[in-house]
Amino acid sequence: MTSIRTTTAALTATALLAAPVVLLTAGPANADVEKEREFRVAGAKVDFSVEKDDGRFDVDIDLDDAKRGSEWKFVLRHDGKVVYNKTRRADSDGEVDIDLKRPNTAGKDTFKLTVKKVGGAKKSSTISFSS
């Protein structure tokens, strides 16, 4: 092989090997981030998740395995401010589902969920996002 063909072959091989590495490491600058917490309170399972999506937060609270018709108080704080404070009754499957949208605030965003069975135990969990 001539010198030019050898150089061209080497450059082509290098480019083909490097392309997948570039594709794997390059991602969107504002990729969605989801954080989840799972805990139990008064015999029920709570799934608490917050997803940062397009500059907003999607908050999802799921209570499962509760006694049908039991009452539960949910308090959600965003950066210390109460943004949701309601008592909900478990449906016929023993579930409560809550979906909320929250704006992204300046600096660190902290979400604290407190779940309490009316007349029973309570428990809290916190999820934080850096700015």
CNS distance restraints for C-alpha pairs under 8 A (distance, minus, plus):
assign (resid   1 and name CA) (resid   5 and name CA) 6.20 0.50 0.50
assign (resid   1 and name CA) (resid   6 and name CA) 6.25 0.50 0.50
assign (resid   2 and name CA) (resid   6 and name CA) 6.18 0.50 0.50
assign (resid   3 and name CA) (resid   7 and name CA) 6.17 0.50 0.50
assign (resid   4 and name CA) (resid   8 and name CA) 6.10 0.50 0.50
assign (resid   5 and name CA) (resid   9 and name CA) 6.02 0.50 0.50
assign (resid   6 and name CA) (resid  10 and name CA) 6.14 0.50 0.50
assign (resid   7 and name CA) (resid  11 and name CA) 6.16 0.50 0.50
assign (resid   8 and name CA) (resid  12 and name CA) 6.08 0.50 0.50
assign (resid   9 and name CA) (resid  13 and name CA) 6.14 0.50 0.50
assign (resid  10 and name CA) (resid  14 and name CA) 6.14 0.50 0.50
assign (resid  11 and name CA) (resid  15 and name CA) 6.12 0.50 0.50
assign (resid  12 and name CA) (resid  16 and name CA) 6.19 0.50 0.50
assign (resid  13 and name CA) (resid  17 and name CA) 6.19 0.50 0.50
assign (resid  14 and name CA) (resid  18 and name CA) 6.05 0.50 0.50
assign (resid  15 and name CA) (resid  19 and name CA) 6.02 0.50 0.50
assign (resid  16 and name CA) (resid  20 and name CA) 7.56 0.50 0.50
assign (resid  17 and name CA) (resid  21 and name CA) 7.50 0.50 0.50
assign (resid  18 and name CA) (resid  22 and name CA) 6.40 0.50 0.50
assign (resid  19 and name CA) (resid  23 and name CA) 6.25 0.50 0.50
assign (resid  20 and name CA) (resid  24 and name CA) 6.08 0.50 0.50
assign (resid  21 and name CA) (resid  25 and name CA) 6.26 0.50 0.50
assign (resid  22 and name CA) (resid  26 and name CA) 5.99 0.50 0.50
assign (resid  27 and name CA) (resid  31 and name CA) 7.43 0.50 0.50
assign (resid  30 and name CA) (resid  54 and name CA) 7.38 0.50 0.50
assign (resid  31 and name CA) (resid  53 and name CA) 7.76 0.50 0.50
assign (resid  32 and name CA) (resid  51 and name CA) 6.92 0.50 0.50
assign (resid  32 and name CA) (resid  52 and name CA) 5.55 0.50 0.50
assign (resid  32 and name CA) (resid  53 and name CA) 5.12 0.50 0.50
assign (resid  32 and name CA) (resid  54 and name CA) 7.30 0.50 0.50
assign (resid  33 and name CA) (resid  51 and name CA) 5.58 0.50 0.50
assign (resid  33 and name CA) (resid  52 and name CA) 5.24 0.50 0.50
assign (resid  33 and name CA) (resid  53 and name CA) 7.13 0.50 0.50
assign (resid  34 and name CA) (resid  49 and name CA) 6.93 0.50 0.50
assign (resid  34 and name CA) (resid  50 and name CA) 5.67 0.50 0.50
assign (resid  34 and name CA) (resid  51 and name CA) 4.03 0.50 0.50
assign (resid  34 and name CA) (resid  52 and name CA) 6.26 0.50 0.50
assign (resid  35 and name CA) (resid  49 and name CA) 5.62 0.50 0.50
assign (resid  35 and name CA) (resid  50 and name CA) 5.51 0.50 0.50
assign (resid  35 and name CA) (resid  51 and name CA) 6.36 0.50 0.50
assign (resid  35 and name CA) (resid 127 and name CA) 6.99 0.50 0.50
assign (resid  36 and name CA) (resid  47 and name CA) 7.23 0.50 0.50
assign (resid  36 and name CA) (resid  48 and name CA) 5.69 0.50 0.50
assign (resid  36 and name CA) (resid  49 and name CA) 4.19 0.50 0.50
assign (resid  36 and name CA) (resid  50 and name CA) 6.53 0.50 0.50
assign (resid  36 and name CA) (resid 127 and name CA) 7.58 0.50 0.50
assign (resid  37 and name CA) (resid  47 and name CA) 6.09 0.50 0.50
assign (resid  37 and name CA) (resid  48 and name CA) 5.15 0.50 0.50
assign (resid  37 and name CA) (resid  49 and name CA) 6.23 0.50 0.50
assign (resid  37 and name CA) (resid 125 and name CA) 7.13 0.50 0.50
assign (resid  37 and name CA) (resid 126 and name CA) 7.95 0.50 0.50
assign (resid  37 and name CA) (resid 127 and name CA) 7.60 0.50 0.50
assign (resid  38 and name CA) (resid  45 and name CA) 7.28 0.50 0.50
assign (resid  38 and name CA) (resid  46 and name CA) 5.64 0.50 0.50
assign (resid  38 and name CA) (resid  47 and name CA) 4.68 0.50 0.50
assign (resid  38 and name CA) (resid  48 and name CA) 6.15 0.50 0.50
assign (resid  39 and name CA) (resid  45 and name CA) 5.95 0.50 0.50
assign (resid  39 and name CA) (resid  46 and name CA) 5.34 0.50 0.50
assign (resid  39 and name CA) (resid  47 and name CA) 6.86 0.50 0.50
assign (resid  40 and name CA) (resid  44 and name CA) 5.49 0.50 0.50
assign (resid  40 and name CA) (resid  45 and name CA) 4.49 0.50 0.50
assign (resid  40 and name CA) (resid  46 and name CA) 5.87 0.50 0.50
assign (resid  40 and name CA) (resid 123 and name CA) 7.99 0.50 0.50
assign (resid  41 and name CA) (resid  45 and name CA) 6.58 0.50 0.50
assign (resid  41 and name CA) (resid  46 and name CA) 7.48 0.50 0.50
assign (resid  41 and name CA) (resid 115 and name CA) 7.55 0.50 0.50
assign (resid  41 and name CA) (resid 116 and name CA) 7.53 0.50 0.50
assign (resid  41 and name CA) (resid 117 and name CA) 7.78 0.50 0.50
assign (resid  41 and name CA) (resid 121 and name CA) 6.58 0.50 0.50
assign (resid  41 and name CA) (resid 122 and name CA) 6.26 0.50 0.50
assign (resid  41 and name CA) (resid 123 and name CA) 6.14 0.50 0.50
assign (resid  42 and name CA) (resid 117 and name CA) 6.64 0.50 0.50
assign (resid  42 and name CA) (resid 120 and name CA) 6.79 0.50 0.50
assign (resid  42 and name CA) (resid 121 and name CA) 5.66 0.50 0.50
assign (resid  42 and name CA) (resid 122 and name CA) 7.41 0.50 0.50
assign (resid  43 and name CA) (resid  65 and name CA) 7.20 0.50 0.50
assign (resid  43 and name CA) (resid  66 and name CA) 6.75 0.50 0.50
assign (resid  44 and name CA) (resid  63 and name CA) 6.63 0.50 0.50
assign (resid  44 and name CA) (resid  64 and name CA) 5.74 0.50 0.50
assign (resid  44 and name CA) (resid  65 and name CA) 4.89 0.50 0.50
assign (resid  44 and name CA) (resid  66 and name CA) 4.85 0.50 0.50
assign (resid  45 and name CA) (resid  63 and name CA) 5.68 0.50 0.50
assign (resid  45 and name CA) (resid  64 and name CA) 5.15 0.50 0.50
assign (resid  45 and name CA) (resid  65 and name CA) 6.14 0.50 0.50
assign (resid  45 and name CA) (resid  66 and name CA) 7.66 0.50 0.50
assign (resid  46 and name CA) (resid  61 and name CA) 7.09 0.50 0.50
assign (resid  46 and name CA) (resid  62 and name CA) 5.65 0.50 0.50
assign (resid  46 and name CA) (resid  63 and name CA) 4.59 0.50 0.50
assign (resid  46 and name CA) (resid  64 and name CA) 6.47 0.50 0.50
assign (resid  47 and name CA) (resid  60 and name CA) 7.81 0.50 0.50
assign (resid  47 and name CA) (resid  61 and name CA) 5.81 0.50 0.50
assign (resid  47 and name CA) (resid  62 and name CA) 5.07 0.50 0.50
assign (resid  47 and name CA) (resid  63 and name CA) 6.53 0.50 0.50
assign (resid  48 and name CA) (resid  59 and name CA) 7.62 0.50 0.50
assign (resid  48 and name CA) (resid  60 and name CA) 5.93 0.50 0.50
assign (resid  48 and name CA) (resid  61 and name CA) 4.73 0.50 0.50
assign (resid  48 and name CA) (resid  62 and name CA) 6.58 0.50 0.50
assign (resid  48 and name CA) (resid 113 and name CA) 7.85 0.50 0.50
assign (resid  49 and name CA) (resid  59 and name CA) 5.90 0.50 0.50
assign (resid  49 and name CA) (resid  60 and name CA) 5.24 0.50 0.50
assign (resid  49 and name CA) (resid  61 and name CA) 6.58 0.50 0.50
assign (resid  50 and name CA) (resid  57 and name CA) 6.40 0.50 0.50
assign (resid  50 and name CA) (resid  58 and name CA) 5.61 0.50 0.50
assign (resid  50 and name CA) (resid  59 and name CA) 4.53 0.50 0.50
assign (resid  50 and name CA) (resid  60 and name CA) 6.34 0.50 0.50
assign (resid  50 and name CA) (resid 127 and name CA) 7.42 0.50 0.50
assign (resid  51 and name CA) (resid  57 and name CA) 5.44 0.50 0.50
assign (resid  51 and name CA) (resid  58 and name CA) 5.10 0.50 0.50
assign (resid  51 and name CA) (resid  59 and name CA) 6.57 0.50 0.50
assign (resid  52 and name CA) (resid  56 and name CA) 5.68 0.50 0.50
assign (resid  52 and name CA) (resid  57 and name CA) 4.54 0.50 0.50
assign (resid  52 and name CA) (resid  58 and name CA) 6.51 0.50 0.50
assign (resid  53 and name CA) (resid  57 and name CA) 5.95 0.50 0.50
assign (resid  53 and name CA) (resid  58 and name CA) 7.11 0.50 0.50
assign (resid  55 and name CA) (resid 103 and name CA) 7.27 0.50 0.50
assign (resid  55 and name CA) (resid 104 and name CA) 5.87 0.50 0.50
assign (resid  56 and name CA) (resid 101 and name CA) 7.10 0.50 0.50
assign (resid  56 and name CA) (resid 102 and name CA) 5.97 0.50 0.50
assign (resid  56 and name CA) (resid 103 and name CA) 4.81 0.50 0.50
assign (resid  56 and name CA) (resid 104 and name CA) 5.12 0.50 0.50
assign (resid  57 and name CA) (resid 101 and name CA) 5.67 0.50 0.50
assign (resid  57 and name CA) (resid 102 and name CA) 4.99 0.50 0.50
assign (resid  57 and name CA) (resid 103 and name CA) 6.10 0.50 0.50
assign (resid  57 and name CA) (resid 104 and name CA) 6.55 0.50 0.50
assign (resid  58 and name CA) (resid  99 and name CA) 7.22 0.50 0.50
assign (resid  58 and name CA) (resid 100 and name CA) 5.90 0.50 0.50
assign (resid  58 and name CA) (resid 101 and name CA) 4.79 0.50 0.50
assign (resid  58 and name CA) (resid 102 and name CA) 6.52 0.50 0.50
assign (resid  59 and name CA) (resid  98 and name CA) 7.99 0.50 0.50
assign (resid  59 and name CA) (resid  99 and name CA) 5.71 0.50 0.50
assign (resid  59 and name CA) (resid 100 and name CA) 4.99 0.50 0.50
assign (resid  59 and name CA) (resid 101 and name CA) 6.11 0.50 0.50
assign (resid  59 and name CA) (resid 102 and name CA) 7.45 0.50 0.50
assign (resid  60 and name CA) (resid  97 and name CA) 7.56 0.50 0.50
assign (resid  60 and name CA) (resid  98 and name CA) 5.87 0.50 0.50
assign (resid  60 and name CA) (resid  99 and name CA) 4.72 0.50 0.50
assign (resid  60 and name CA) (resid 100 and name CA) 6.57 0.50 0.50
assign (resid  61 and name CA) (resid  96 and name CA) 7.98 0.50 0.50
assign (resid  61 and name CA) (resid  97 and name CA) 5.87 0.50 0.50
assign (resid  61 and name CA) (resid  98 and name CA) 5.03 0.50 0.50
assign (resid  61 and name CA) (resid  99 and name CA) 6.47 0.50 0.50
assign (resid  62 and name CA) (resid  95 and name CA) 7.20 0.50 0.50
assign (resid  62 and name CA) (resid  96 and name CA) 5.84 0.50 0.50
assign (resid  62 and name CA) (resid  97 and name CA) 4.67 0.50 0.50
assign (resid  62 and name CA) (resid  98 and name CA) 6.44 0.50 0.50
assign (resid  63 and name CA) (resid  94 and name CA) 7.90 0.50 0.50
assign (resid  63 and name CA) (resid  95 and name CA) 5.32 0.50 0.50
assign (resid  63 and name CA) (resid  96 and name CA) 5.01 0.50 0.50
assign (resid  63 and name CA) (resid  97 and name CA) 6.46 0.50 0.50
assign (resid  64 and name CA) (resid  94 and name CA) 5.96 0.50 0.50
assign (resid  64 and name CA) (resid  95 and name CA) 4.67 0.50 0.50
assign (resid  64 and name CA) (resid  96 and name CA) 6.88 0.50 0.50
assign (resid  65 and name CA) (resid  93 and name CA) 7.81 0.50 0.50
assign (resid  65 and name CA) (resid  94 and name CA) 5.46 0.50 0.50
assign (resid  65 and name CA) (resid  95 and name CA) 6.66 0.50 0.50
assign (resid  66 and name CA) (resid  70 and name CA) 6.96 0.50 0.50
assign (resid  66 and name CA) (resid  90 and name CA) 6.66 0.50 0.50
assign (resid  66 and name CA) (resid  94 and name CA) 4.50 0.50 0.50
assign (resid  66 and name CA) (resid  95 and name CA) 6.37 0.50 0.50
assign (resid  67 and name CA) (resid  90 and name CA) 7.01 0.50 0.50
assign (resid  67 and name CA) (resid  94 and name CA) 5.27 0.50 0.50
assign (resid  68 and name CA) (resid  90 and name CA) 5.46 0.50 0.50
assign (resid  68 and name CA) (resid  91 and name CA) 5.79 0.50 0.50
assign (resid  68 and name CA) (resid  92 and name CA) 5.21 0.50 0.50
assign (resid  68 and name CA) (resid  93 and name CA) 6.33 0.50 0.50
assign (resid  68 and name CA) (resid  94 and name CA) 4.51 0.50 0.50
assign (resid  68 and name CA) (resid  95 and name CA) 7.77 0.50 0.50
assign (resid  69 and name CA) (resid  89 and name CA) 5.51 0.50 0.50
assign (resid  69 and name CA) (resid  90 and name CA) 4.92 0.50 0.50
assign (resid  69 and name CA) (resid  91 and name CA) 6.05 0.50 0.50
assign (resid  69 and name CA) (resid  92 and name CA) 6.98 0.50 0.50
assign (resid  69 and name CA) (resid  94 and name CA) 7.17 0.50 0.50
assign (resid  70 and name CA) (resid  89 and name CA) 5.56 0.50 0.50
assign (resid  70 and name CA) (resid  90 and name CA) 5.46 0.50 0.50
assign (resid  70 and name CA) (resid  94 and name CA) 7.89 0.50 0.50
assign (resid  70 and name CA) (resid 117 and name CA) 7.69 0.50 0.50
assign (resid  70 and name CA) (resid 118 and name CA) 7.87 0.50 0.50
assign (resid  71 and name CA) (resid  87 and name CA) 6.59 0.50 0.50
assign (resid  71 and name CA) (resid  88 and name CA) 5.67 0.50 0.50
assign (resid  71 and name CA) (resid  89 and name CA) 4.41 0.50 0.50
assign (resid  71 and name CA) (resid  90 and name CA) 6.37 0.50 0.50
assign (resid  71 and name CA) (resid 117 and name CA) 6.12 0.50 0.50
assign (resid  71 and name CA) (resid 118 and name CA) 5.54 0.50 0.50
assign (resid  72 and name CA) (resid  87 and name CA) 5.39 0.50 0.50
assign (resid  72 and name CA) (resid  88 and name CA) 5.31 0.50 0.50
assign (resid  72 and name CA) (resid  89 and name CA) 6.18 0.50 0.50
assign (resid  72 and name CA) (resid  90 and name CA) 7.52 0.50 0.50
assign (resid  72 and name CA) (resid 115 and name CA) 6.88 0.50 0.50
assign (resid  72 and name CA) (resid 116 and name CA) 5.62 0.50 0.50
assign (resid  72 and name CA) (resid 117 and name CA) 4.50 0.50 0.50
assign (resid  72 and name CA) (resid 118 and name CA) 5.49 0.50 0.50
assign (resid  73 and name CA) (resid  85 and name CA) 7.29 0.50 0.50
assign (resid  73 and name CA) (resid  86 and name CA) 5.75 0.50 0.50
assign (resid  73 and name CA) (resid  87 and name CA) 4.12 0.50 0.50
assign (resid  73 and name CA) (resid  88 and name CA) 6.30 0.50 0.50
assign (resid  73 and name CA) (resid 115 and name CA) 5.79 0.50 0.50
assign (resid  73 and name CA) (resid 116 and name CA) 5.12 0.50 0.50
assign (resid  73 and name CA) (resid 117 and name CA) 6.32 0.50 0.50
assign (resid  73 and name CA) (resid 118 and name CA) 6.56 0.50 0.50
assign (resid  74 and name CA) (resid  84 and name CA) 7.21 0.50 0.50
assign (resid  74 and name CA) (resid  85 and name CA) 5.69 0.50 0.50
assign (resid  74 and name CA) (resid  86 and name CA) 5.56 0.50 0.50
assign (resid  74 and name CA) (resid  87 and name CA) 6.17 0.50 0.50
assign (resid  74 and name CA) (resid  88 and name CA) 7.65 0.50 0.50
assign (resid  74 and name CA) (resid 113 and name CA) 7.18 0.50 0.50
assign (resid  74 and name CA) (resid 114 and name CA) 5.92 0.50 0.50
assign (resid  74 and name CA) (resid 115 and name CA) 4.86 0.50 0.50
assign (resid  74 and name CA) (resid 116 and name CA) 6.69 0.50 0.50
assign (resid  75 and name CA) (resid  82 and name CA) 6.95 0.50 0.50
assign (resid  75 and name CA) (resid  83 and name CA) 7.73 0.50 0.50
assign (resid  75 and name CA) (resid  84 and name CA) 5.48 0.50 0.50
assign (resid  75 and name CA) (resid  85 and name CA) 4.48 0.50 0.50
assign (resid  75 and name CA) (resid  86 and name CA) 6.80 0.50 0.50
assign (resid  75 and name CA) (resid 113 and name CA) 5.81 0.50 0.50
assign (resid  75 and name CA) (resid 114 and name CA) 5.20 0.50 0.50
assign (resid  75 and name CA) (resid 115 and name CA) 6.64 0.50 0.50
assign (resid  76 and name CA) (resid  82 and name CA) 5.87 0.50 0.50
assign (resid  76 and name CA) (resid  83 and name CA) 5.84 0.50 0.50
assign (resid  76 and name CA) (resid  84 and name CA) 5.04 0.50 0.50
assign (resid  76 and name CA) (resid  85 and name CA) 6.62 0.50 0.50
assign (resid  76 and name CA) (resid 111 and name CA) 6.86 0.50 0.50
assign (resid  76 and name CA) (resid 112 and name CA) 5.69 0.50 0.50
assign (resid  76 and name CA) (resid 113 and name CA) 4.58 0.50 0.50
assign (resid  76 and name CA) (resid 114 and name CA) 6.50 0.50 0.50
assign (resid  77 and name CA) (resid  81 and name CA) 5.05 0.50 0.50
assign (resid  77 and name CA) (resid  82 and name CA) 4.33 0.50 0.50
assign (resid  77 and name CA) (resid  83 and name CA) 5.62 0.50 0.50
assign (resid  77 and name CA) (resid  84 and name CA) 7.11 0.50 0.50
assign (resid  77 and name CA) (resid 110 and name CA) 7.88 0.50 0.50
assign (resid  77 and name CA) (resid 111 and name CA) 5.58 0.50 0.50
assign (resid  77 and name CA) (resid 112 and name CA) 5.12 0.50 0.50
assign (resid  77 and name CA) (resid 113 and name CA) 6.52 0.50 0.50
assign (resid  78 and name CA) (resid  82 and name CA) 6.52 0.50 0.50
assign (resid  78 and name CA) (resid  83 and name CA) 6.49 0.50 0.50
assign (resid  78 and name CA) (resid 109 and name CA) 7.02 0.50 0.50
assign (resid  78 and name CA) (resid 110 and name CA) 5.71 0.50 0.50
assign (resid  78 and name CA) (resid 111 and name CA) 4.70 0.50 0.50
assign (resid  78 and name CA) (resid 112 and name CA) 6.71 0.50 0.50
assign (resid  79 and name CA) (resid 109 and name CA) 5.99 0.50 0.50
assign (resid  79 and name CA) (resid 110 and name CA) 5.03 0.50 0.50
assign (resid  79 and name CA) (resid 111 and name CA) 6.40 0.50 0.50
assign (resid  80 and name CA) (resid 110 and name CA) 7.69 0.50 0.50
assign (resid  80 and name CA) (resid 111 and name CA) 7.89 0.50 0.50
assign (resid  80 and name CA) (resid 112 and name CA) 7.83 0.50 0.50
assign (resid  88 and name CA) (resid  96 and name CA) 7.18 0.50 0.50
assign (resid  89 and name CA) (resid  96 and name CA) 7.13 0.50 0.50
assign (resid  90 and name CA) (resid  94 and name CA) 4.90 0.50 0.50
assign (resid  90 and name CA) (resid  95 and name CA) 4.97 0.50 0.50
assign (resid  90 and name CA) (resid  96 and name CA) 5.31 0.50 0.50
assign (resid  91 and name CA) (resid  95 and name CA) 5.38 0.50 0.50
assign (resid  91 and name CA) (resid  96 and name CA) 6.59 0.50 0.50
assign (resid 104 and name CA) (resid 109 and name CA) 7.22 0.50 0.50
assign (resid 105 and name CA) (resid 109 and name CA) 6.53 0.50 0.50
assign (resid 106 and name CA) (resid 131 and name CA) 7.26 0.50 0.50
assign (resid 107 and name CA) (resid 130 and name CA) 6.93 0.50 0.50
assign (resid 107 and name CA) (resid 131 and name CA) 4.92 0.50 0.50
assign (resid 108 and name CA) (resid 128 and name CA) 7.08 0.50 0.50
assign (resid 108 and name CA) (resid 129 and name CA) 5.70 0.50 0.50
assign (resid 108 and name CA) (resid 130 and name CA) 4.61 0.50 0.50
assign (resid 108 and name CA) (resid 131 and name CA) 5.00 0.50 0.50
assign (resid 109 and name CA) (resid 128 and name CA) 5.64 0.50 0.50
assign (resid 109 and name CA) (resid 129 and name CA) 5.13 0.50 0.50
assign (resid 109 and name CA) (resid 130 and name CA) 6.56 0.50 0.50
assign (resid 109 and name CA) (resid 131 and name CA) 7.30 0.50 0.50
assign (resid 110 and name CA) (resid 126 and name CA) 7.01 0.50 0.50
assign (resid 110 and name CA) (resid 127 and name CA) 5.81 0.50 0.50
assign (resid 110 and name CA) (resid 128 and name CA) 4.26 0.50 0.50
assign (resid 110 and name CA) (resid 129 and name CA) 6.37 0.50 0.50
assign (resid 111 and name CA) (resid 126 and name CA) 5.60 0.50 0.50
assign (resid 111 and name CA) (resid 127 and name CA) 5.19 0.50 0.50
assign (resid 111 and name CA) (resid 128 and name CA) 6.20 0.50 0.50
assign (resid 112 and name CA) (resid 124 and name CA) 6.88 0.50 0.50
assign (resid 112 and name CA) (resid 125 and name CA) 5.73 0.50 0.50
assign (resid 112 and name CA) (resid 126 and name CA) 4.32 0.50 0.50
assign (resid 112 and name CA) (resid 127 and name CA) 6.48 0.50 0.50
assign (resid 113 and name CA) (resid 124 and name CA) 5.41 0.50 0.50
assign (resid 113 and name CA) (resid 125 and name CA) 5.43 0.50 0.50
assign (resid 113 and name CA) (resid 126 and name CA) 6.35 0.50 0.50
assign (resid 114 and name CA) (resid 122 and name CA) 6.93 0.50 0.50
assign (resid 114 and name CA) (resid 123 and name CA) 5.65 0.50 0.50
assign (resid 114 and name CA) (resid 124 and name CA) 4.18 0.50 0.50
assign (resid 114 and name CA) (resid 125 and name CA) 6.68 0.50 0.50
assign (resid 115 and name CA) (resid 122 and name CA) 5.50 0.50 0.50
assign (resid 115 and name CA) (resid 123 and name CA) 5.57 0.50 0.50
assign (resid 115 and name CA) (resid 124 and name CA) 6.33 0.50 0.50
assign (resid 116 and name CA) (resid 120 and name CA) 6.77 0.50 0.50
assign (resid 116 and name CA) (resid 121 and name CA) 5.78 0.50 0.50
assign (resid 116 and name CA) (resid 122 and name CA) 3.94 0.50 0.50
assign (resid 116 and name CA) (resid 123 and name CA) 6.51 0.50 0.50
assign (resid 117 and name CA) (resid 121 and name CA) 5.81 0.50 0.50
assign (resid 117 and name CA) (resid 122 and name CA) 6.34 0.50 0.50
